[in-house]
Amino acid sequence: MPDQISRFHILGAPGSGVTTLGRALAQKLNIAHFDTDDYHWFTDDALPYRRRRNPDHRRQLMTRDFDAHESWVLSGALCGWGDVFIPRFDGVIYCWLPAEIRIARIQTRELARYGPERLAPGGELHGVYEKFCSWAIAYDEDSENIRSRSRELEWLENLSCPVLRLEEEKAVGTLVNQVLENFDKG
C-alpha cells in the first residue's frame, strides 16, 4: 500500500468494467471498495433495482463509510446527487467501451446473476432488465439522460483532481497497473 492516501472514484459507461476495476484496484491497494449502486438502491430487496434511496440518505451513508476509511475506491456514478464528495477524490477514472461490447457483458453478467427464467418475458425481473439494457445502449447518444457519455465527460472537465480515461478493452490486471502507473502508485 502506498504511503499517501488513496481515494479513487471510477465511473463510466454501464458494462465497461467500472465495478470490476474498482474491486480489483481496491484489492491491489488493500483498501475499502464501495459501489454507488449500494447507496442508490435498496440492494437487499428480493427484487433488486426497484426502490431508490433519496439523495440525502445516499449521501449520509456514503459519508459514514468514507469517514470510517482513510483510503478507498468508489465505483459507479454519482454525478449531481454526489457532487459534494468531489473534494475527497485524489483521482478519477472514466471507463468506456463500444456499446456492443458493453451490452454483451451486461447480458452475460445479468444471466449469471439472476438466471434466464427471471429475466425472460414473464419473469419477475424482465421489465427492469429490458429497461436497463435500453438505457445502457442509449448511454452514448442520450445527452438528456443524467448518465450519458456527454454529461459524464462534461462532469469530468470540471474536476480539479487528475482524471484518467480508459477506453480500450484490456485485462483487469492490465487496467489496474495502468491506473497505478498513471497515479504513480505502482
Residue, then its C-alpha position, 0 to 999 in steps of 0.5 A: m500500500p502506498d504511503q499517501i492516501s488513496r481515494f479513487h472514484i471510477l465511473g463510466a459507461p454501464g458494462s465497461g468494467v467500472t465495478t470490476l476495476g474498482r474491486a480489483l484496484a481496491q484489492k491491489l491497494n488493500i483498501a475499502h471498495f464501495d459501489t454507488d449502486d449500494y447507496h442508490w438502491f435498496t440492494d437487499d430487496a428480493l427484487p433488486y433495482r426497484r426502490r431508490r434511496n433519496p439523495d440525502h440518505r445516499r449521501q449520509l451513508m456514503t459519508r459514514d463509510f468514507d469517514a470510517h476509511e482513510s483510503w478507498v475506491l468508489s465505483g459507479a456514478l454519482c454525478g449531481w446527487g454526489d457532487v459534494f464528495i468531489p473534494r475527497f477524490d485524489g483521482v478519477i477514472y472514466c471507463w468506456l467501451p463500444a456499446e456492443i461490447r458493453i451490452a454483451r457483458i451486461q447480458t452475460r453478467e445479468l444471466a449469471r446473476y439472476g438466471p434466464e427464467r427471471l429475466a425472460p418475458g414473464g419473469e419477475l425481473h424482465g421489465v427492469y432488465e429490458k429497461f436497463c439494457s435500453w438505457a445502457i445502449a442509449y448511454d452514448e447518444d442520450s445527452e438528456n439522460i443524467r448518465s450519458r457519455s456527454r454529461e459524464l465527460e462534461w462532469l469530468e472537465n470540471l474536476s480539479c483532481p487528475v482524471l484518467r480515461l480508459e477506453e480500450e478493452k484490456a485485462v483487469g490486471t492490465l487496467v489496474n497497473q495502468v491506473l497505478e502507473n498513471f497515479d504513480k502508485g505502482 
